[in-house]
């Protein structure tokens, strides 16, 4: 074999291509959400037993925070909705997680993540109709 270094170099390059860490296949996973209010309204319209006459609605701006072992954009949401008997259940804070800029999950486990978050009025949720 005349040029053994070429074979070694080619093998080395090929190995580097296959063993190098791949960039995150989903680089858009933490895209800043732009449709926060419409996404939340659409979700709550189907999630709540009675989405009408919601009181004390407020939400935070999207912020990148740890969710499990990953960073995700989250929004803290507080509202007082009625149960299936028409009684108000009291204000509760929820954690809304966004991936790819869209609502991904909705959790009642918001205490730690939302404890010091500034909430702003969300009158669009209070005006929700069926």
N, CA, C and O atoms as CSV, one atom per row, in Angstrom:
chain,resi,resn,atom,element,x,y,z
A,1,UNK,N,N,0.855,-1.167,0.000
A,1,UNK,CA,C,0.000,0.000,0.000
A,1,UNK,C,C,0.900,1.229,0.000
A,1,UNK,O,O,1.787,1.364,0.842
A,2,UNK,N,N,0.665,2.100,-0.934
A,2,UNK,CA,C,1.550,3.242,-1.125
A,2,UNK,C,C,1.289,4.387,-0.155
A,2,UNK,O,O,2.234,4.991,0.352
A,3,UNK,N,N,0.045,4.689,0.108
A,3,UNK,CA,C,-0.290,5.841,0.939
A,3,UNK,C,C,-1.096,5.399,2.167
A,3,UNK,O,O,-2.291,5.684,2.240
A,4,UNK,N,N,-0.483,4.723,3.118
A,4,UNK,CA,C,-1.217,4.243,4.283
A,4,UNK,C,C,-1.751,5.392,5.141
A,4,UNK,O,O,-2.763,5.243,5.826
A,5,UNK,N,N,-1.081,6.515,5.101
A,5,UNK,CA,C,-1.543,7.648,5.898
A,5,UNK,C,C,-2.889,8.148,5.389
A,5,UNK,O,O,-3.688,8.647,6.181
A,6,UNK,N,N,-3.166,8.028,4.081
A,6,UNK,CA,C,-4.464,8.463,3.535
A,6,UNK,C,C,-5.588,7.598,4.090
A,6,UNK,O,O,-6.650,8.096,4.466
A,7,UNK,N,N,-5.335,6.296,4.134
A,7,UNK,CA,C,-6.352,5.391,4.677
A,7,UNK,C,C,-6.594,5.700,6.156
A,7,UNK,O,O,-7.731,5.724,6.626
A,8,UNK,N,N,-5.495,5.935,6.872
A,8,UNK,CA,C,-5.626,6.255,8.299
A,8,UNK,C,C,-6.352,7.579,8.493
A,8,UNK,O,O,-7.191,7.706,9.384
A,9,UNK,N,N,-6.030,8.566,7.659
A,9,UNK,CA,C,-6.693,9.875,7.766
A,9,UNK,C,C,-8.169,9.752,7.441
A,9,UNK,O,O,-9.007,10.347,8.118
A,10,UNK,N,N,-8.493,8.983,6.411
A,10,UNK,CA,C,-9.903,8.801,6.039
A,10,UNK,C,C,-10.653,8.095,7.151
A,10,UNK,O,O,-11.777,8.472,7.484
A,11,UNK,N,N,-10.036,7.073,7.729
A,11,UNK,CA,C,-10.676,6.354,8.828
A,11,UNK,C,C,-10.867,7.263,10.032
A,11,UNK,O,O,-11.897,7.210,10.704
A,12,UNK,N,N,-9.874,8.093,10.300
A,12,UNK,CA,C,-9.957,9.022,11.425
A,12,UNK,C,C,-11.083,10.033,11.216
A,12,UNK,O,O,-11.844,10.325,12.139
A,13,UNK,N,N,-11.183,10.564,9.995
A,13,UNK,CA,C,-12.257,11.516,9.696
A,13,UNK,C,C,-13.623,10.859,9.810
A,13,UNK,O,O,-14.560,11.447,10.350
A,14,UNK,N,N,-13.731,9.652,9.304
A,14,UNK,CA,C,-14.999,8.930,9.381
A,14,UNK,C,C,-15.376,8.660,10.829
A,14,UNK,O,O,-16.538,8.810,11.207
A,15,UNK,N,N,-14.414,8.266,11.634
A,15,UNK,CA,C,-14.675,8.010,13.049
A,15,UNK,C,C,-15.095,9.282,13.759
A,15,UNK,O,O,-15.986,9.249,14.607
A,16,UNK,N,N,-14.471,10.400,13.428
A,16,UNK,CA,C,-14.819,11.677,14.059
A,16,UNK,C,C,-16.248,12.062,13.719
A,16,UNK,O,O,-16.953,12.634,14.550
A,17,UNK,N,N,-16.671,11.758,12.524
A,17,UNK,CA,C,-18.037,12.095,12.113
A,17,UNK,C,C,-19.062,11.255,12.851
A,17,UNK,O,O,-20.155,11.733,13.155
A,18,UNK,N,N,-18.723,10.014,13.139
A,18,UNK,CA,C,-19.708,9.134,13.763
A,18,UNK,C,C,-19.685,9.190,15.277
A,18,UNK,O,O,-20.674,8.827,15.914
A,19,UNK,N,N,-18.579,9.636,15.880
A,19,UNK,CA,C,-18.510,9.648,17.334
A,19,UNK,C,C,-18.654,11.041,17.936
A,19,UNK,O,O,-18.851,11.167,19.144
A,20,UNK,N,N,-18.563,12.068,17.134
A,20,UNK,CA,C,-18.710,13.425,17.658
A,20,UNK,C,C,-20.141,13.624,18.136
A,20,UNK,O,O,-21.070,13.118,17.508
A,21,UNK,N,N,-20.339,14.345,19.227
A,21,UNK,CA,C,-21.698,14.571,19.689
A,21,UNK,C,C,-22.492,15.320,18.629
A,21,UNK,O,O,-22.048,16.330,18.084
A,22,UNK,N,N,-23.645,14.809,18.361
A,22,UNK,CA,C,-24.515,15.463,17.384
A,22,UNK,C,C,-25.106,16.718,18.007
A,22,UNK,O,O,-25.420,16.733,19.197
A,23,UNK,N,N,-25.257,17.758,17.219
A,23,UNK,CA,C,-25.954,18.912,17.759
A,23,UNK,C,C,-27.393,18.510,18.050
A,23,UNK,O,O,-27.934,17.600,17.423
A,24,UNK,N,N,-27.996,19.189,18.994
A,24,UNK,CA,C,-29.373,18.883,19.344
A,24,UNK,C,C,-30.209,18.841,18.076
A,24,UNK,O,O,-30.291,19.824,17.339
A,25,UNK,N,N,-30.821,17.708,17.832
A,25,UNK,CA,C,-31.619,17.542,16.619
A,25,UNK,C,C,-32.798,18.509,16.615
A,25,UNK,O,O,-33.364,18.806,15.563
A,26,UNK,N,N,-33.156,18.989,17.783
A,26,UNK,CA,C,-34.301,19.875,17.907
A,26,UNK,C,C,-33.867,21.236,18.435
A,26,UNK,O,O,-34.182,21.593,19.570
A,27,UNK,N,N,-33.160,21.982,17.631
A,27,UNK,CA,C,-32.656,23.280,18.075
A,27,UNK,C,C,-33.777,24.269,18.368
A,27,UNK,O,O,-33.549,25.256,19.067
A,28,UNK,N,N,-34.976,24.032,17.857
A,28,UNK,CA,C,-36.092,24.955,18.068
A,28,UNK,C,C,-36.923,24.597,19.297
A,28,UNK,O,O,-37.952,25.225,19.547
A,29,UNK,N,N,-36.494,23.602,20.065
A,29,UNK,CA,C,-37.298,23.150,21.198
A,29,UNK,C,C,-37.547,24.273,22.206
A,29,UNK,O,O,-38.604,24.308,22.836
A,30,UNK,N,N,-36.597,25.183,22.368
A,30,UNK,CA,C,-36.768,26.293,23.297
A,30,UNK,C,C,-36.980,27.614,22.569
A,30,UNK,O,O,-36.409,28.640,22.939
A,31,UNK,N,N,-37.791,27.576,21.553
A,31,UNK,CA,C,-38.188,28.799,20.869
A,31,UNK,C,C,-39.090,29.597,21.808
A,31,UNK,O,O,-39.974,29.036,22.455
A,32,UNK,N,N,-38.863,30.900,21.878
A,32,UNK,CA,C,-39.693,31.746,22.739
A,32,UNK,C,C,-41.136,31.693,22.231
A,32,UNK,O,O,-41.386,31.967,21.057
A,33,UNK,N,N,-42.085,31.344,23.101
A,33,UNK,CA,C,-43.478,31.277,22.653
A,33,UNK,C,C,-44.021,32.669,22.351
A,33,UNK,O,O,-43.800,33.611,23.113
A,34,UNK,N,N,-44.725,32.788,21.245
A,34,UNK,CA,C,-45.323,34.075,20.864
A,34,UNK,C,C,-46.837,34.053,20.979
A,34,UNK,O,O,-47.450,35.118,21.061
A,35,UNK,N,N,-47.458,32.898,20.986
A,35,UNK,CA,C,-48.914,32.796,21.072
A,35,UNK,C,C,-49.364,32.289,22.422
A,35,UNK,O,O,-50.233,31.422,22.504
A,36,UNK,N,N,-48.780,32.821,23.484
A,36,UNK,CA,C,-49.064,32.326,24.835
A,36,UNK,C,C,-50.543,32.424,25.163
A,36,UNK,O,O,-51.155,31.418,25.522
A,37,UNK,N,N,-51.129,33.595,25.052
A,37,UNK,CA,C,-52.534,33.764,25.438
A,37,UNK,C,C,-53.484,32.925,24.582
A,37,UNK,O,O,-54.332,32.225,25.135
A,38,UNK,N,N,-53.371,32.972,23.248
A,38,UNK,CA,C,-54.277,32.132,22.448
A,38,UNK,C,C,-54.125,30.633,22.734
A,38,UNK,O,O,-55.117,29.906,22.757
A,39,UNK,N,N,-52.896,30.173,22.952
A,39,UNK,CA,C,-52.683,28.751,23.262
A,39,UNK,C,C,-53.350,28.376,24.586
A,39,UNK,O,O,-54.005,27.338,24.683
A,40,UNK,N,N,-53.181,29.220,25.599
A,40,UNK,CA,C,-53.774,28.931,26.908
A,40,UNK,C,C,-55.295,28.978,26.836
A,40,UNK,O,O,-55.969,28.118,27.403
A,41,UNK,N,N,-55.832,29.959,26.156
A,41,UNK,CA,C,-57.289,30.067,26.024
A,41,UNK,C,C,-57.853,28.840,25.309
A,41,UNK,O,O,-58.841,28.262,25.762
A,42,UNK,N,N,-57.242,28.442,24.209
A,42,UNK,CA,C,-57.718,27.275,23.461
A,42,UNK,C,C,-57.662,26.018,24.328
A,42,UNK,O,O,-58.585,25.205,24.301
A,43,UNK,N,N,-56.597,25.858,25.088
A,43,UNK,CA,C,-56.467,24.693,25.951
A,43,UNK,C,C,-57.524,24.703,27.054
A,43,UNK,O,O,-58.201,23.699,27.273
A,44,UNK,N,N,-57.668,25.836,27.750
A,44,UNK,CA,C,-58.601,25.887,28.880
A,44,UNK,C,C,-60.062,25.767,28.443
A,44,UNK,O,O,-60.907,25.316,29.216
A,45,UNK,N,N,-60.354,26.161,27.235
A,45,UNK,CA,C,-61.721,26.021,26.724
A,45,UNK,C,C,-62.140,24.547,26.748
A,45,UNK,O,O,-63.311,24.247,26.980
A,46,UNK,N,N,-61.223,23.647,26.517
A,46,UNK,CA,C,-61.555,22.218,26.533
A,46,UNK,C,C,-61.209,21.550,27.864
A,46,UNK,O,O,-61.804,20.529,28.209
A,47,UNK,N,N,-60.269,22.101,28.609
A,47,UNK,CA,C,-59.813,21.495,29.859
A,47,UNK,C,C,-60.788,21.717,31.011
A,47,UNK,O,O,-61.016,20.812,31.815
A,48,UNK,N,N,-61.353,22.889,31.093
A,48,UNK,CA,C,-62.235,23.225,32.219
A,48,UNK,C,C,-63.646,22.711,32.003
A,48,UNK,O,O,-64.146,22.694,30.878
A,49,UNK,N,N,-64.291,22.289,33.094
A,49,UNK,CA,C,-65.695,21.872,33.018
A,49,UNK,C,C,-66.575,23.033,32.588
A,49,UNK,O,O,-67.472,22.871,31.761
A,50,UNK,N,N,-66.311,24.215,33.159
A,50,UNK,CA,C,-67.068,25.419,32.811
A,50,UNK,C,C,-66.070,26.552,32.592
A,50,UNK,O,O,-65.607,27.167,33.552
A,51,UNK,N,N,-65.741,26.829,31.339
A,51,UNK,CA,C,-64.742,27.861,31.066
A,51,UNK,C,C,-65.276,29.294,31.119
A,51,UNK,O,O,-64.544,30.242,30.832
A,52,UNK,N,N,-66.540,29.451,31.482
A,52,UNK,CA,C,-67.109,30.797,31.526
A,52,UNK,C,C,-66.972,31.404,32.919
A,52,UNK,O,O,-66.831,30.685,33.908
A,53,UNK,N,N,-67.015,32.698,32.985
A,53,UNK,CA,C,-66.971,33.481,34.222
A,53,UNK,C,C,-65.773,33.161,35.115
A,53,UNK,O,O,-65.910,33.059,36.334
A,54,UNK,N,N,-64.625,33.007,34.514
A,54,UNK,CA,C,-63.389,32.815,35.274
A,54,UNK,C,C,-63.053,34.128,35.968
A,54,UNK,O,O,-63.256,35.203,35.403
A,55,UNK,N,N,-62.548,34.043,37.175
A,55,UNK,CA,C,-62.179,35.228,37.953
A,55,UNK,C,C,-60.680,35.254,38.228
A,55,UNK,O,O,-59.994,34.234,38.160
A,56,UNK,N,N,-60.195,36.459,38.542
A,56,UNK,CA,C,-58.821,36.658,39.024
A,56,UNK,C,C,-57.755,36.032,38.116
A,56,UNK,O,O,-56.764,35.492,38.608
A,57,UNK,N,N,-57.951,36.102,36.812
A,57,UNK,CA,C,-56.985,35.510,35.882
A,57,UNK,C,C,-55.742,36.392,35.767
A,57,UNK,O,O,-55.840,37.609,35.614
A,58,UNK,N,N,-54.585,35.764,35.842
A,58,UNK,CA,C,-53.304,36.468,35.714
A,58,UNK,C,C,-52.264,35.484,35.194
A,58,UNK,O,O,-52.366,34.279,35.424
A,59,UNK,N,N,-51.270,36.004,34.498
A,59,UNK,CA,C,-50.204,35.154,34.000
A,59,UNK,C,C,-48.895,35.903,33.975
A,59,UNK,O,O,-48.861,37.133,34.017
A,60,UNK,N,N,-47.812,35.142,33.905
A,60,UNK,CA,C,-46.466,35.713,33.842
A,60,UNK,C,C,-46.002,35.749,32.395
A,60,UNK,O,O,-46.613,35.148,31.512
A,61,UNK,N,N,-44.919,36.459,32.175
A,61,UNK,CA,C,-44.264,36.410,30.870
A,61,UNK,C,C,-43.539,35.077,30.762
A,61,UNK,O,O,-43.173,34.494,31.781
A,62,UNK,N,N,-43.325,34.584,29.542
A,62,UNK,CA,C,-42.564,33.345,29.391
A,62,UNK,C,C,-41.122,33.529,29.868
A,62,UNK,O,O,-40.477,34.535,29.572
A,63,UNK,N,N,-40.640,32.546,30.603
A,63,UNK,CA,C,-39.269,32.593,31.102
A,63,UNK,C,C,-38.682,31.185,31.023
A,63,UNK,O,O,-39.383,30.195,31.232
A,64,UNK,N,N,-37.400,31.113,30.722
A,64,UNK,CA,C,-36.713,29.828,30.620
A,64,UNK,C,C,-36.368,29.354,32.025
A,64,UNK,O,O,-35.630,30.023,32.748
A,65,UNK,N,N,-36.908,28.187,32.411
A,65,UNK,CA,C,-36.678,27.633,33.752
A,65,UNK,C,C,-36.500,26.128,33.647
A,65,UNK,O,O,-36.907,25.516,32.660
A,66,UNK,N,N,-35.887,25.529,34.673
A,66,UNK,CA,C,-35.744,24.069,34.647
A,66,UNK,C,C,-37.091,23.376,34.833
A,66,UNK,O,O,-37.872,23.717,35.721
A,67,UNK,N,N,-37.330,22.414,33.985
A,67,UNK,CA,C,-38.510,21.553,34.092
A,67,UNK,C,C,-37.969,20.129,34.021
A,67,UNK,O,O,-37.559,19.663,32.958
A,68,UNK,N,N,-37.971,19.452,35.149
A,68,UNK,CA,C,-37.304,18.152,35.213
A,68,UNK,C,C,-35.811,18.367,35.040
A,68,UNK,O,O,-35.209,19.155,35.770
A,69,UNK,N,N,-35.210,17.678,34.088
A,69,UNK,CA,C,-33.771,17.813,33.860
A,69,UNK,C,C,-33.447,18.665,32.643
A,69,UNK,O,O,-32.315,18.647,32.160
A,70,UNK,N,N,-34.420,19.407,32.143
A,70,UNK,CA,C,-34.216,20.241,30.955
A,70,UNK,C,C,-34.707,21.660,31.200
A,70,UNK,O,O,-35.475,21.914,32.128
A,71,UNK,N,N,-34.258,22.572,30.365
A,71,UNK,CA,C,-34.729,23.956,30.403
A,71,UNK,C,C,-35.894,24.078,29.411
A,71,UNK,O,O,-35.809,23.591,28.283
A,72,UNK,N,N,-36.967,24.725,29.837
A,72,UNK,CA,C,-38.110,24.967,28.966
A,72,UNK,C,C,-38.674,26.351,29.269
A,72,UNK,O,O,-38.494,26.883,30.365
A,73,UNK,N,N,-39.352,26.920,28.289
A,73,UNK,CA,C,-40.076,28.153,28.545
A,73,UNK,C,C,-41.339,27.793,29.293
A,73,UNK,O,O,-42.074,26.882,28.910
A,74,UNK,N,N,-41.581,28.532,30.376
A,74,UNK,CA,C,-42.773,28.302,31.190
A,74,UNK,C,C,-43.498,29.621,31.417
A,74,UNK,O,O,-42.915,30.704,31.359
A,75,UNK,N,N,-44.788,29.485,31.678
A,75,UNK,CA,C,-45.638,30.609,32.056
A,75,UNK,C,C,-46.398,30.168,33.296
A,75,UNK,O,O,-46.923,29.056,33.350
A,76,UNK,N,N,-46.452,31.035,34.278
A,76,UNK,CA,C,-47.252,30.764,35.467
A,76,UNK,C,C,-48.626,31.394,35.250
A,76,UNK,O,O,-48.733,32.534,34.798
A,77,UNK,N,N,-49.652,30.654,35.570
A,77,UNK,CA,C,-51.030,31.074,35.323
A,77,UNK,C,C,-51.836,30.889,36.594
A,77,UNK,O,O,-51.802,29.821,37.206
A,78,UNK,N,N,-52.562,31.928,36.995
A,78,UNK,CA,C,-53.441,31.840,38.165
A,78,UNK,C,C,-54.842,32.203,37.722
A,78,UNK,O,O,-55.032,33.147,36.955
A,79,UNK,N,N,-55.826,31.455,38.203
A,79,UNK,CA,C,-57.221,31.787,37.903
A,79,UNK,C,C,-58.131,31.084,38.899
A,79,UNK,O,O,-57.715,30.153,39.588
A,80,UNK,N,N,-59.368,31.537,38.965
A,80,UNK,CA,C,-60.389,30.951,39.818
A,80,UNK,C,C,-61.538,30.539,38.898
A,80,UNK,O,O,-62.270,31.384,38.381
A,81,UNK,N,N,-61.683,29.239,38.703
A,81,UNK,CA,C,-62.717,28.707,37.805
A,81,UNK,C,C,-63.820,28.041,38.620
A,81,UNK,O,O,-63.674,27.782,39.814
A,82,UNK,N,N,-64.912,27.778,37.944
A,82,UNK,CA,C,-66.032,27.101,38.594
A,82,UNK,C,C,-65.966,25.604,38.341
A,82,UNK,O,O,-65.491,25.160,37.296
A,83,UNK,N,N,-66.450,24.830,39.310
A,83,UNK,CA,C,-66.484,23.380,39.136
A,83,UNK,C,C,-67.755,22.989,38.376
A,83,UNK,O,O,-68.495,23.856,37.912
A,84,UNK,N,N,-68.001,21.703,38.252
A,84,UNK,CA,C,-69.152,21.232,37.479
A,84,UNK,C,C,-70.486,21.602,38.125
A,84,UNK,O,O,-71.520,21.578,37.456
A,85,UNK,N,N,-70.479,21.948,39.427
A,85,UNK,CA,C,-71.700,22.383,40.106
A,85,UNK,C,C,-71.883,23.900,40.059
A,85,UNK,O,O,-72.854,24.427,40.602
A,86,UNK,N,N,-70.950,24.600,39.409
A,86,UNK,CA,C,-71.054,26.049,39.280
A,86,UNK,C,C,-70.434,26.833,40.422
A,86,UNK,O,O,-70.550,28.058,40.456
A,87,UNK,N,N,-69.776,26.157,41.361
A,87,UNK,CA,C,-69.149,26.838,42.497
A,87,UNK,C,C,-67.695,27.162,42.162
A,87,UNK,O,O,-67.004,26.372,41.517
A,88,UNK,N,N,-67.244,28.327,42.606
A,88,UNK,CA,C,-65.847,28.699,42.413
A,88,UNK,C,C,-64.963,27.857,43.325
A,88,UNK,O,O,-65.297,27.616,44.486
A,89,UNK,N,N,-63.837,27.416,42.786
A,89,UNK,CA,C,-62.961,26.505,43.518
A,89,UNK,C,C,-61.821,27.215,44.243
A,89,UNK,O,O,-61.069,26.582,44.984
A,90,UNK,N,N,-61.688,28.520,44.036
A,90,UNK,CA,C,-60.589,29.278,44.634
A,90,UNK,C,C,-59.447,29.431,43.647
A,90,UNK,O,O,-59.250,28.593,42.767
A,91,UNK,N,N,-58.698,30.513,43.805
A,91,UNK,CA,C,-57.581,30.769,42.891
A,91,UNK,C,C,-56.500,29.719,43.055
A,91,UNK,O,O,-56.096,29.388,44.170
A,92,UNK,N,N,-56.041,29.203,41.934
A,92,UNK,CA,C,-54.969,28.219,41.922
A,92,UNK,C,C,-53.968,28.624,40.858
A,92,UNK,O,O,-54.325,29.196,39.827
A,93,UNK,N,N,-52.708,28.317,41.128
A,93,UNK,CA,C,-51.646,28.628,40.172
A,93,UNK,C,C,-51.263,27.358,39.438
A,93,UNK,O,O,-51.120,26.291,40.034
A,94,UNK,N,N,-51.101,27.496,38.137
A,94,UNK,CA,C,-50.728,26.376,37.275
A,94,UNK,C,C,-49.435,26.723,36.539
A,94,UNK,O,O,-49.108,27.896,36.360
A,95,UNK,N,N,-48.725,25.720,36.127
A,95,UNK,CA,C,-47.504,25.883,35.349
A,95,UNK,C,C,-47.801,25.417,33.923
A,95,UNK,O,O,-48.249,24.291,33.708
A,96,UNK,N,N,-47.547,26.291,32.962
A,96,UNK,CA,C,-47.758,25.959,31.559
A,96,UNK,C,C,-46.381,25.881,30.907
A,96,UNK,O,O,-45.617,26.846,30.938
A,97,UNK,N,N,-46.069,24.730,30.317
A,97,UNK,CA,C,-44.763,24.488,29.712
A,97,UNK,C,C,-44.905,24.555,28.193
A,97,UNK,O,O,-45.851,24.020,27.615
A,98,UNK,N,N,-43.943,25.225,27.565
A,98,UNK,CA,C,-43.946,25.394,26.115
A,98,UNK,C,C,-42.727,24.719,25.501
A,98,UNK,O,O,-41.617,24.844,26.019
A,99,UNK,N,N,-42.930,24.008,24.404
A,99,UNK,CA,C,-41.829,23.488,23.597
A,99,UNK,C,C,-42.107,23.867,22.155
A,99,UNK,O,O,-43.257,23.880,21.715
A,100,UNK,N,N,-41.073,24.169,21.440
A,100,UNK,CA,C,-41.190,24.633,20.044
A,100,UNK,C,C,-42.102,25.852,19.950
A,100,UNK,O,O,-42.719,26.085,18.911
A,101,UNK,N,N,-42.191,26.630,21.027
A,101,UNK,CA,C,-43.006,27.834,21.020
A,101,UNK,C,C,-44.496,27.596,21.197
A,101,UNK,O,O,-45.284,28.536,21.096
A,102,UNK,N,N,-44.896,26.361,21.458
A,102,UNK,CA,C,-46.317,26.015,21.604
A,102,UNK,C,C,-46.571,25.357,22.953
A,102,UNK,O,O,-45.666,24.762,23.538
A,103,UNK,N,N,-47.801,25.464,23.447
A,103,UNK,CA,C,-48.169,24.858,24.721
A,103,UNK,C,C,-47.946,23.348,24.629
A,103,UNK,O,O,-48.447,22.684,23.721
A,104,UNK,N,N,-47.184,22.825,25.589
A,104,UNK,CA,C,-46.858,21.407,25.594
A,104,UNK,C,C,-47.507,20.683,26.761
A,104,UNK,O,O,-48.035,19.583,26.595
A,105,UNK,N,N,-47.472,21.294,27.947
A,105,UNK,CA,C,-48.082,20.644,29.106
A,105,UNK,C,C,-48.592,21.680,30.096
A,105,UNK,O,O,-48.190,22.843,30.086
A,106,UNK,N,N,-49.485,21.212,30.944
A,106,UNK,CA,C,-50.191,22.046,31.899
A,106,UNK,C,C,-50.150,21.300,33.223
A,106,UNK,O,O,-50.614,20.163,33.305
A,107,UNK,N,N,-49.606,21.919,34.253
A,107,UNK,CA,C,-49.396,21.205,35.502
A,107,UNK,C,C,-49.905,21.997,36.701
A,107,UNK,O,O,-49.830,23.226,36.737
A,108,UNK,N,N,-50.418,21.272,37.665
A,108,UNK,CA,C,-50.815,21.883,38.929
A,108,UNK,C,C,-49.637,21.970,39.886
A,108,UNK,O,O,-49.768,22.544,40.967
A,109,UNK,N,N,-48.501,21.418,39.517
A,109,UNK,CA,C,-47.294,21.427,40.347
A,109,UNK,C,C,-46.481,22.684,40.046
A,109,UNK,O,O,-45.409,22.607,39.446
A,110,UNK,N,N,-46.993,23.836,40.465
A,110,UNK,CA,C,-46.378,25.116,40.112
A,110,UNK,C,C,-45.757,25.841,41.295
A,110,UNK,O,O,-45.146,26.893,41.109
A,111,UNK,N,N,-45.890,25.323,42.478
A,111,UNK,CA,C,-45.507,26.055,43.688
A,111,UNK,C,C,-44.077,26.588,43.651
A,111,UNK,O,O,-43.878,27.794,43.794
A,112,UNK,N,N,-43.088,25.736,43.466
A,112,UNK,CA,C,-41.687,26.185,43.480
A,112,UNK,C,C,-41.355,27.086,42.299
A,112,UNK,O,O,-40.742,28.141,42.465
A,113,UNK,N,N,-41.754,26.673,41.128
A,113,UNK,CA,C,-41.408,27.412,39.912
A,113,UNK,C,C,-42.055,28.786,39.890
A,113,UNK,O,O,-41.462,29.732,39.371
A,114,UNK,N,N,-43.247,28.918,40.435
A,114,UNK,CA,C,-44.003,30.165,40.321
A,114,UNK,C,C,-44.019,31.002,41.593
A,114,UNK,O,O,-44.750,31.990,41.662
A,115,UNK,N,N,-43.231,30.634,42.601
A,115,UNK,CA,C,-43.355,31.318,43.892
A,115,UNK,C,C,-42.995,32.800,43.856
A,115,UNK,O,O,-43.616,33.574,44.585
A,116,UNK,N,N,-42.042,33.234,43.062
A,116,UNK,CA,C,-41.632,34.645,43.040
A,116,UNK,C,C,-41.837,35.290,41.672
A,116,UNK,O,O,-41.090,36.189,41.287
A,117,UNK,N,N,-42.828,34.840,40.954
A,117,UNK,CA,C,-43.055,35.324,39.594
A,117,UNK,C,C,-44.066,36.466,39.599
A,117,UNK,O,O,-45.064,36.423,40.318
A,118,UNK,N,N,-43.798,37.478,38.796
A,118,UNK,CA,C,-44.698,38.615,38.657
A,118,UNK,C,C,-45.827,38.250,37.697
A,118,UNK,O,O,-45.580,37.933,36.533
A,119,UNK,N,N,-47.064,38.294,38.184
A,119,UNK,CA,C,-48.228,37.977,37.363
A,119,UNK,C,C,-48.917,39.260,36.916
A,119,UNK,O,O,-49.016,40.229,37.668
A,120,UNK,N,N,-49.390,39.241,35.674
A,120,UNK,CA,C,-50.110,40.384,35.102
A,120,UNK,C,C,-51.543,39.968,34.803
A,120,UNK,O,O,-51.787,38.803,34.488
A,121,UNK,N,N,-52.497,40.893,34.894
A,121,UNK,CA,C,-53.897,40.549,34.611
A,121,UNK,C,C,-54.052,39.902,33.231
A,121,UNK,O,O,-53.347,40.240,32.280
A,122,UNK,N,N,-54.984,38.977,33.158
A,122,UNK,CA,C,-55.262,38.225,31.931
A,122,UNK,C,C,-56.768,38.327,31.653
A,122,UNK,O,O,-57.487,37.337,31.787
A,123,UNK,N,N,-57.246,39.509,31.271
A,123,UNK,CA,C,-58.686,39.709,31.086
A,123,UNK,C,C,-59.272,38.871,29.953
A,123,UNK,O,O,-60.466,38.570,29.961
A,124,UNK,N,N,-58.449,38.495,28.984
A,124,UNK,CA,C,-58.949,37.657,27.883
A,124,UNK,C,C,-59.458,36.316,28.383
A,124,UNK,O,O,-60.406,35.764,27.824
A,125,UNK,N,N,-58.835,35.787,29.434
A,125,UNK,CA,C,-59.295,34.512,30.001
A,125,UNK,C,C,-60.612,34.707,30.753
A,125,UNK,O,O,-61.487,33.842,30.715
A,126,UNK,N,N,-60.748,35.838,31.431
A,126,UNK,CA,C,-61.976,36.118,32.169
A,126,UNK,C,C,-63.166,36.311,31.228
A,126,UNK,O,O,-64.311,36.122,31.638
A,127,UNK,N,N,-62.914,36.679,29.994
A,127,UNK,CA,C,-63.964,36.895,28.997
A,127,UNK,C,C,-64.263,35.637,28.179
A,127,UNK,O,O,-65.029,35.694,27.217
A,128,UNK,N,N,-63.680,34.530,28.544
A,128,UNK,CA,C,-63.824,33.293,27.764
A,128,UNK,C,C,-65.266,32.837,27.696
A,128,UNK,O,O,-65.991,32.850,28.691
A,129,UNK,N,N,-65.662,32.437,26.512
A,129,UNK,CA,C,-67.008,31.873,26.272
A,129,UNK,C,C,-66.823,30.422,25.863
A,129,UNK,O,O,-65.717,29.983,25.545
A,130,UNK,N,N,-67.907,29.700,25.877
A,130,UNK,CA,C,-67.858,28.272,25.468
A,130,UNK,C,C,-67.526,28.178,24.055
A,130,UNK,O,O,-67.435,27.075,23.515
